[in-house]
């Protein structure tokens, strides 16, 4: 198992399956000495722990992050590109931390046991190319969004038993539009941000429990009916189904919207 802790403070970052058996390959359009970086690799039992920080000398304060969101990034920062390649022959626990900029994460063809993503002000896109599902069963898919945005396409392919979402002022989109094969629990907390959830039109039973306030907005699709109190189920739901999506959500000032796709 490989524990990969990756921190990228700015620029564009791409992660996908590589063609070699190396645990980690990193390419950049920067000269080696032109950017701050740190790298550590340790073996702890049968686990290889890798810590990689890029541009770690330029950690942004909250006020700087807000400025980036409002005014954009300089051409110099837009040009910084990092390409990270992983191997399909090992299982990974990924801990990814992004400051500003953008990230594109293609997990198709990889074995991911755990995934943790934190974005300060970066825009992060996660998906599974060519409908390649996770080569392992994922225990936890964790996303924390401060001011940025995270879009997760084909989340069903992660095979995650647990999905945890923590949204501050940013935006999170979770796409479950492919039919689920296993049951999954999705816990979400929304402060002043927005959570958009796309569900398949049919084939997936869904149960939603929402704790809300008068300051928030909650919208469910027409297929949901109230089960009891603040708990709702869709037309496909039955207690003994083996592929239920169980949502347990809490929203204070933001919004939660469920939509269906054909």
N, C-alpha and C positions, 0 to 999 in steps of 0.2 A: 504493500500500500504506500502511496505517495501523499504526504501532506504538503500541499503547495499553498504558501501564503504570498500573494502577489499584490503589491501596492503600486499604483500608477497615478501620479499627481496631475498630469495634463497630457494633451495630445490625443491621438487615436490609438486604440489598442484592439488587436484582433486575436482571438483564441480559437483554435480548431485542431482537429486531428492532423498529425504530421505523417510523413512517409517513412520515417526512420523509427528505430526502437529506443532512441534516446528518451529519457524521462522528460526532458525539457530542452527545447531549442528556441532561442530568442533572436530575432532579427530586427534591425532598426535602420532608419535613414539618417541617424545621427552618427557623428564620429564618436569613437569609443571614449575619448577624453572630453567630449563637449557636454556631457550630461552627468549629473550626480547619480550614483547607483550603489547599491550594496547587495551582496549575495552571500548566503550561508547555506551549507548542506551538511546535515548530520544524520547518522543512523541511530535510531532508538529501537532496539530490538529488531523486528522485521519491518519497521516503518522508516521510510526515508523522508526526512523533514527538509523542505526547501523554503528559504525565505528570500524573496527577491523584491527590492524596492527600486523603482525607477523615478528619477527626478525627486528623490526624497528630500533634497535640500531646499525645495521650493514649496513646502507645505503651506497651503492657503488658509488664511483666517476666514471666519464666517463672513465678515464684511467684504473681503475680496471675492469670495464665492458668489455673493449676491451681486456684486458688480459684474462679474463674468456673465451671470444669467441675464442681467439687464442689458449689458452693452456688448456682449459677445467676446470672442477671444481675438488676440492679435494674429496676424498672418504667420508670425514665427511659431506660435504655439499650435496653430492648425496644422502646420507642416510636420510636426513631430509624430512619427508613426512607429508603433511597436507591434511586431507579429510574433505570437507565442504559439508554438506547436507542441502538442502532447502526443503520447503514444497510446494505441489501443491495447497494448499488451500488459498494461498495469492499471490497477484501480486507484482512483484519486479521491482525496478530500480537498475540495477547493475553497479557499478563503480569499475572495477578491475584493479589493478596496480601491475605488476610483474617486479622484478629486473633482477635476473639471475636464471637459473634453467629451469624448464619446468612446464607447466600447461595443464591439460586436463579437458575441460569443456563440460559436457553433459547437454544440455538444454531441452532434450526430456521430455515431461510431465509437464513442468513448465510454469507459466504465467509470461512473461517478457515484461514490457511496454517499457523500455529503456535499452540499453546495451552500456557501454563504456569500452573499453579495451585499456590499455597502456602497452607496453612491452619495457623495456630498452634493455636487452640482452637475455631475456627468449624466449624459444620456446613454443608457445601456440597452442593448437589444440582445435577447437570448433566444435561441431556437435550435431545431434539429433538422439539418438539411437532409433532403431525400427521404424524409420520414424514417430515418434511422433511430430506433429507440435506444435508450440507455442499455449498455451491455451488463449493467448490474442493477439490483433493486436499490433505489435511493432511500435512505432513512429520512433525511430532512432537507428540504429546499427552503432556505431562509433568505429573505430580501429585506433590506433596510434602505428606505429612501428618505433623504433629508430634503434637498431642494431640487434634485434632478428628476429624471424620469426613467422608468424601467418598463420595457415591453417584453413579455415572455410569450413566445409563440409555441404551440404544440406542447404545452406543459404535460399533457398525458404521457408523452414519450419519455419523461423523466422517470416514470415508475416510482414517484415519491409517495411514501406513506404519510408523510407530514409536510405541509406547506405552511410557513410562517411569514407573515407580511407585517412590516412596521413602517407606516407612512407618516412623515411629518408634514411638510408643506408641498411635497412633490406629487408625482403621478405614477400610478402602477397599473399596468394592463396585464391580466392573466387570461390566456386563451386556452380553454379546455375543449375546443370544438371537435377534436377527434374523440371517438368513443373510448371511455376508460375501461381498462381491464381489471384494475384492482381498486379497492376502497381507499380513499384518501381523506385525511382531515386537514382542513384549511382554516387556520386561525389568523385573523387580521385585526390590526388596530390602526385606525385612521384619525389623525389629528385634524389639520386644516387642509389636507390634500385630497386626492381623488383616487378611487379604486374602481376600475372598470373590469368586469368579468364577463367573458364570452363563453357560452355553453352550447353544446350540440343540440340540434333540434329534437333528436330522439336517441334512444339507446342508453342514456345515462341517468340513473336516479340521483336526485339532488335534494338535500335537506339544508335549510338555511335558518340560522338563529342569529338575530341582530339585536344588539343593544345600542339604541340611538338616543338623540336628544333633539330638542326643538330647534337647535341651531344647524342641524345637518339636513342632508337630502339623501333619501333612500328610494330607489326605484327597482322593482322586480318586474320580470316579464309576465305576460298574461297567463303563462302556463302554471304559475304558482298559486297555491291555495293555502289559507291559514290552517295549520295543524292544531296549534294552541298558542295563546299568548303572542310572543314575538317570534314564533317558529313557523316556517313555511316549507312546503314540499312541492315538487313538480309532479306532472302526470305520470312520470315513469317510476316514481318512488314506491318502494315496498321495503319493509323492515328487514326482510331476509335476503335482499339483493347483495351480491358479492362485489359490486363495483360502485358503491355509493360515494358521492362527493358530499362530505359533511362540512358545512361552513359554520364557523363560530366567529362572528364579526362584532367589532365595537367601533363606533364612530362618534366623534364629538362635534366638530365644526365643519367637516368636509363632506364628501359625497361618496356613495356606493351605488353603482348601477350594474344590474344584470341584463345581458342581452343574449339573444339566441341567433345562431348562424345556421344556415342550411348546410 
